[in-house]
Amino acid sequence: MAEEAVAQPPEETLSLWKREQALLKARVVDRDTEAWQRDPAFSGLHRVGGVDVSFVKGDSVRACASLVVLSYPELEVVYEDCRMVSLTAPYLSGFLAFREVPFLVDAIQRLQQKEPGLMPQVLLVDGNGRLHPRGFGVACHLGVLTDLPCVGVAKKLLQVDGLENDALHKDKIRLLRAGGDSFPLTGGSGAVWGVALRSHERSTKPLYVSVGHRVSLDSAVRLTRSCCRFRVPEPVRQADIRSRDHIRRSLGGPRPQQESRSPEAQRPTVGRGQGPEEPSGAGRRPEARSPGPRTCPKAPGPGAQEQ
């Protein structure tokens, strides 16, 4: 979830955020709580959710918050909610959740009210969970506030506790020969913050998987792998595709041409945000649309590594 540069919050706000993070962190459960999580084939899992917040390119205020629910194991979209929002909180590294999570919580609450039978049994989040400077990233924050199992799935390594994207780390990545290969992200303290996972046979770039809430790291990694048709897990990928399409429709821009279904396809250039503006596209069963990735690679912002 990359960010546009905005004004830093005042010290009073920062102190409040730190206290709230500490209180919520105490409620994180980092073990499996559901029977399906302990089943090798995830028997009993039928619905997997994905969330994404995408910015309007070049605009640090307007964005689209997206929630999708996919059937499992088919990975077909059965519900989507895309809503244009306005940013109300400033961005600060380590506190991304205060900028984005309120609008994702709103989307989940709308789903609970409109289609309770489609509530996801787990959420995959485009961002980090325990892999965070204070061990409480956006996937933890969303999980605690919704009390849903959550998994953090990031595309870049967040460098904490001595973890670095250095030569040694790159050597380990080169040893990931096949889809499903992985290695633990062990920090200088000896703590395991997450796992680097080669999620697809044709993808050489790993994902960084971490616990969000109510799931073990082992189950989080297995679930992420099982949801990957391409490098990015399908729930996150579909939330991203649909949020960007919603932005284009809302702004009256042309729909992009379909690309080939490359596992390394880039995401379109749009960013992230919050604040309800208009409800079009919210809380509906999905339209028929191409599953292929959309156009325009996204330029990373200053918060690209922090989730």
VEXDREN-2710 file (C-alpha; in Angstrom, 1 decimal):
% VEXDREN-2710
k/r/px/py/pz
1/MET/0.0/0.0/0.0
2/ALA/2.1/2.9/-1.2
3/GLU/1.7/6.4/0.0
4/GLU/1.8/10.0/-1.3
5/ALA/3.8/12.4/0.8
6/VAL/1.6/14.5/3.1
7/ALA/2.1/16.7/6.2
8/GLN/3.3/14.9/9.3
9/PRO/0.8/14.7/12.2
10/PRO/1.3/16.8/15.3
11/GLU/3.1/15.2/18.3
12/GLU/-0.2/15.0/20.3
13/THR/-1.7/12.9/17.5
14/LEU/1.4/10.7/17.3
15/SER/1.3/10.0/21.0
16/LEU/-2.4/9.0/20.8
17/TRP/-1.6/6.7/17.9
18/LYS/1.2/5.0/19.8
19/ARG/-1.0/4.4/22.8
20/GLU/-3.8/3.0/20.7
21/GLN/-1.4/0.7/18.8
22/ALA/-0.1/-0.6/22.1
23/LEU/-3.6/-1.3/23.5
24/LEU/-4.7/-3.0/20.3
25/LYS/-1.5/-5.0/20.0
26/ALA/-2.2/-6.7/23.3
27/ARG/-5.4/-8.2/21.7
28/VAL/-3.6/-9.9/18.8
29/VAL/-3.9/-13.7/18.7
30/ASP/-1.0/-15.3/16.7
31/ARG/-2.3/-18.9/16.7
32/ASP/-4.9/-20.8/14.7
33/THR/-8.4/-20.3/16.1
34/GLU/-10.5/-22.1/13.5
35/ALA/-10.7/-25.8/12.7
36/TRP/-10.2/-25.2/8.9
37/GLN/-6.8/-23.6/9.6
38/ARG/-5.5/-26.9/11.1
39/ASP/-6.7/-29.0/8.2
40/PRO/-4.0/-29.7/5.6
41/ALA/-6.5/-28.9/2.7
42/PHE/-8.3/-26.1/4.6
43/SER/-11.5/-28.2/4.6
44/GLY/-14.3/-26.0/5.9
45/LEU/-12.9/-22.8/4.4
46/HIS/-15.4/-21.4/1.8
47/ARG/-14.8/-17.6/1.6
48/VAL/-11.6/-15.6/1.5
49/GLY/-11.6/-11.8/1.6
50/GLY/-9.1/-9.4/0.1
51/VAL/-8.8/-5.6/0.8
52/ASP/-7.0/-2.8/-1.0
53/VAL/-6.9/1.0/-0.9
54/SER/-5.8/2.7/-4.1
55/PHE/-5.0/6.4/-4.7
56/VAL/-6.0/8.5/-7.6
57/LYS/-2.7/9.2/-9.4
58/GLY/-1.1/12.4/-8.3
59/ASP/-3.8/13.1/-5.7
60/SER/-3.1/12.7/-1.9
61/VAL/-6.7/13.0/-1.0
62/ARG/-9.0/10.9/-3.3
63/ALA/-8.8/7.1/-3.2
64/CYS/-10.8/4.0/-3.5
65/ALA/-11.3/1.4/-0.7
66/SER/-12.1/-2.0/-1.9
67/LEU/-13.3/-5.3/-0.3
68/VAL/-13.8/-8.5/-2.3
69/VAL/-14.9/-11.9/-1.2
70/LEU/-13.8/-15.0/-3.2
71/SER/-15.1/-18.5/-3.0
72/TYR/-12.5/-21.1/-1.9
73/PRO/-10.9/-23.1/-3.4
74/GLU/-12.4/-21.9/-6.7
75/LEU/-11.1/-18.3/-6.1
76/GLU/-14.1/-16.7/-7.9
77/VAL/-15.3/-13.3/-6.8
78/VAL/-18.8/-13.5/-5.2
79/TYR/-18.9/-10.0/-3.6
80/GLU/-17.3/-6.7/-4.1
81/ASP/-17.5/-3.3/-2.5
82/CYS/-15.6/-0.4/-4.0
83/ARG/-16.1/3.2/-2.6
84/MET/-14.4/6.5/-3.3
85/VAL/-13.0/8.0/-0.1
86/SER/-11.2/11.1/1.0
87/LEU/-8.1/11.0/3.1
88/THR/-8.5/12.5/6.6
89/ALA/-5.4/11.3/8.4
90/PRO/-1.8/12.2/7.5
91/TYR/0.6/9.5/6.5
92/LEU/3.5/8.6/8.8
93/SER/5.7/5.5/8.5
94/GLY/4.6/2.9/11.0
95/PHE/1.1/4.3/11.3
96/LEU/-0.5/3.5/7.9
97/ALA/-3.4/1.8/9.6
98/PHE/-4.8/5.0/11.0
99/ARG/-5.0/6.3/7.4
100/GLU/-6.6/3.3/5.8
101/VAL/-8.2/0.8/8.2
102/PRO/-11.3/2.8/9.2
103/PHE/-12.6/2.6/5.7
104/LEU/-11.9/-1.1/5.3
105/VAL/-13.7/-1.7/8.6
106/ASP/-16.7/0.3/7.1
107/ALA/-16.7/-2.0/4.1
108/ILE/-16.7/-5.1/6.2
109/GLN/-19.6/-3.7/8.3
110/ARG/-21.6/-3.0/5.2
111/LEU/-21.1/-6.5/4.1
112/GLN/-22.2/-7.8/7.5
113/GLN/-25.4/-5.8/7.2
114/LYS/-26.2/-6.5/3.5
115/GLU/-24.9/-10.0/2.9
116/PRO/-24.0/-11.7/6.2
117/GLY/-23.9/-15.1/4.5
118/LEU/-20.9/-13.8/2.4
119/MET/-18.7/-12.7/5.3
120/PRO/-15.2/-13.9/4.7
121/GLN/-13.7/-16.4/7.1
122/VAL/-10.2/-14.8/6.6
123/LEU/-8.9/-11.6/5.1
124/LEU/-5.7/-11.3/3.1
125/VAL/-4.3/-7.7/3.4
126/ASP/-2.0/-5.9/1.1
127/GLY/0.5/-5.0/3.8
128/ASN/2.3/-6.3/6.9
129/GLY/1.1/-7.8/10.1
130/ARG/3.6/-8.7/12.8
131/LEU/6.4/-7.6/10.4
132/HIS/6.4/-4.0/11.6
133/PRO/8.6/-1.8/13.8
134/ARG/6.2/-2.3/16.8
135/GLY/4.9/-5.7/15.7
136/PHE/1.5/-4.3/14.8
137/GLY/1.0/-3.5/11.1
138/VAL/-2.1/-2.9/9.1
139/ALA/-3.1/-6.6/9.0
140/CYS/-3.0/-6.8/12.8
141/HIS/-4.9/-3.6/13.2
142/LEU/-7.7/-4.6/10.8
143/GLY/-7.9/-8.1/12.3
144/VAL/-8.3/-6.9/15.9
145/LEU/-10.9/-4.3/14.9
146/THR/-13.0/-6.8/12.9
147/ASP/-12.1/-9.9/15.0
148/LEU/-11.5/-11.7/11.7
149/PRO/-8.5/-13.9/11.0
150/CYS/-6.1/-11.7/8.9
151/VAL/-2.9/-12.4/7.0
152/GLY/-0.4/-9.7/6.0
153/VAL/1.0/-10.1/2.5
154/ALA/3.6/-7.5/1.4
155/LYS/5.6/-7.3/-1.8
156/LYS/8.6/-5.5/-0.3
157/LEU/10.7/-6.4/2.7
158/LEU/10.1/-4.0/5.7
159/GLN/13.5/-3.7/7.3
160/VAL/13.1/-4.1/11.0
161/ASP/15.2/-5.8/13.7
162/GLY/18.3/-6.1/11.4
163/LEU/16.4/-7.5/8.4
164/GLU/17.8/-6.0/5.3
165/ASN/17.4/-6.4/1.6
166/ASP/21.1/-7.0/1.3
167/ALA/23.3/-9.4/-0.6
168/LEU/22.7/-12.2/2.0
169/HIS/18.9/-11.8/1.7
170/LYS/19.1/-11.8/-2.1
171/ASP/21.2/-15.0/-2.0
172/LYS/18.4/-16.6/0.0
173/ILE/15.8/-15.5/-2.5
174/ARG/17.8/-17.1/-5.3
175/LEU/17.6/-20.4/-3.5
176/LEU/13.8/-20.3/-3.7
177/ARG/13.7/-22.7/-6.7
178/ALA/10.0/-23.6/-6.9
179/GLY/6.6/-22.2/-6.0
180/GLY/6.0/-22.8/-2.3
181/ASP/9.7/-22.6/-1.3
182/SER/10.2/-20.2/1.6
183/PHE/12.6/-19.1/4.4
184/PRO/11.9/-17.5/7.8
185/LEU/12.5/-13.8/8.3
186/THR/14.6/-14.0/11.5
187/GLY/15.7/-10.7/13.0
188/GLY/18.8/-9.9/14.9
189/SER/16.9/-10.5/18.2
190/GLY/16.2/-14.1/17.1
191/ALA/12.5/-13.3/16.6
192/VAL/10.8/-14.7/13.4
193/TRP/8.9/-11.8/12.0
194/GLY/7.4/-13.6/9.0
195/VAL/8.3/-15.7/6.0
196/ALA/9.7/-14.9/2.5
197/LEU/7.6/-17.0/0.1
198/ARG/8.0/-17.8/-3.6
199/SER/4.3/-17.8/-4.3
200/HIS/4.3/-19.0/-7.9
201/GLU/6.4/-21.1/-10.2
202/ARG/6.9/-18.4/-12.7
203/SER/7.6/-15.6/-10.2
204/THR/11.1/-15.0/-8.9
205/LYS/10.1/-12.2/-6.5
206/PRO/9.0/-13.4/-3.1
207/LEU/6.1/-12.2/-1.0
208/TYR/6.6/-11.3/2.6
209/VAL/3.9/-13.1/4.7
210/SER/3.2/-12.3/8.3
211/VAL/0.6/-13.0/11.0
212/GLY/-2.2/-10.5/11.2
213/HIS/-4.6/-11.9/13.7
214/ARG/-6.1/-15.3/14.7
215/VAL/-3.8/-17.3/12.5
216/SER/-0.5/-19.0/12.9
217/LEU/2.4/-18.2/10.6
218/ASP/2.4/-21.7/9.1
219/SER/-1.3/-21.4/8.2
220/ALA/-0.8/-17.9/6.9
221/VAL/1.9/-19.1/4.5
222/ARG/0.0/-22.2/3.4
223/LEU/-3.1/-20.1/2.7
224/THR/-1.3/-17.4/0.8
225/ARG/0.3/-20.0/-1.4
226/SER/-3.0/-21.8/-2.1
227/CYS/-4.6/-18.5/-3.2
228/CYS/-2.0/-17.6/-5.8
229/ARG/-2.8/-18.0/-9.5
230/PHE/-0.1/-15.4/-10.1
231/ARG/2.5/-13.9/-7.7
232/VAL/-0.1/-11.9/-5.7
233/PRO/-2.8/-13.9/-3.9
234/GLU/-6.1/-13.7/-5.9
235/PRO/-8.1/-11.9/-3.1
236/VAL/-5.6/-9.1/-2.9
237/ARG/-5.1/-9.0/-6.7
238/GLN/-8.9/-8.8/-7.4
239/ALA/-9.4/-6.0/-4.7
240/ASP/-6.6/-4.1/-6.4
241/ILE/-7.9/-4.6/-9.9
242/ARG/-11.5/-3.6/-9.0
243/SER/-10.5/-0.5/-6.9
244/ARG/-8.5/0.8/-9.9
245/ASP/-11.3/0.1/-12.3
246/HIS/-13.7/1.9/-9.9
247/ILE/-11.4/5.0/-9.9
248/ARG/-11.3/5.0/-13.7
249/ARG/-15.1/4.8/-13.9
250/SER/-15.6/7.4/-11.2
251/LEU/-13.3/9.9/-12.9
252/GLY/-14.7/9.1/-16.4
253/GLY/-11.4/7.8/-17.8
254/PRO/-11.2/5.1/-20.5
255/ARG/-11.1/1.5/-19.4
256/PRO/-7.6/0.0/-20.0
257/GLN/-6.9/-2.6/-22.6
258/GLN/-6.6/-6.1/-21.3
259/GLU/-3.1/-7.4/-20.9
260/SER/-1.8/-10.9/-21.0
261/ARG/-2.1/-12.9/-17.8
262/SER/1.5/-12.6/-16.9
263/PRO/2.4/-13.6/-13.3
264/GLU/4.7/-10.7/-13.1
265/ALA/2.2/-8.1/-14.5
266/GLN/2.6/-4.7/-12.9
267/ARG/-0.2/-2.9/-11.1
268/PRO/-1.8/0.3/-12.5
269/THR/-0.5/3.6/-11.2
270/VAL/-3.0/4.7/-8.5
271/GLY/-2.3/5.0/-4.7
272/ARG/-4.2/4.7/-1.3
273/GLY/-6.6/6.6/1.1
274/GLN/-9.8/7.1/3.3
275/GLY/-13.1/9.0/3.9
276/PRO/-16.5/8.3/2.4
277/GLU/-17.5/10.4/-0.6
278/GLU/-19.9/8.5/-2.7
279/PRO/-21.4/5.0/-2.6
280/SER/-21.4/3.9/-6.2
281/GLY/-20.0/0.4/-6.6
282/ALA/-20.4/-0.4/-2.9
283/GLY/-21.8/-3.6/-1.6
284/ARG/-22.8/-5.5/-4.8
285/ARG/-22.3/-8.9/-6.3
286/PRO/-19.6/-8.7/-9.0
287/GLU/-20.0/-7.8/-12.6
288/ALA/-18.6/-10.2/-15.2
289/ARG/-15.1/-8.9/-16.0
290/SER/-11.8/-10.2/-17.3
291/PRO/-9.5/-11.7/-14.6
292/GLY/-6.4/-10.3/-16.3
293/PRO/-4.2/-7.7/-14.7
294/ARG/-4.7/-4.0/-15.7
295/THR/-2.3/-1.5/-17.1
296/CYS/0.4/1.0/-15.8
297/PRO/3.0/0.0/-13.3
298/LYS/2.8/1.9/-10.0
299/ALA/5.6/4.2/-8.9
300/PRO/6.4/3.5/-5.2
301/GLY/5.9/6.3/-2.7
302/PRO/7.8/6.9/0.5
303/GLY/5.7/4.5/2.4
304/ALA/6.0/1.6/0.0
305/GLN/7.8/-0.6/2.4
306/GLU/5.7/0.3/5.5
307/GLN/2.4/-1.4/6.1
END
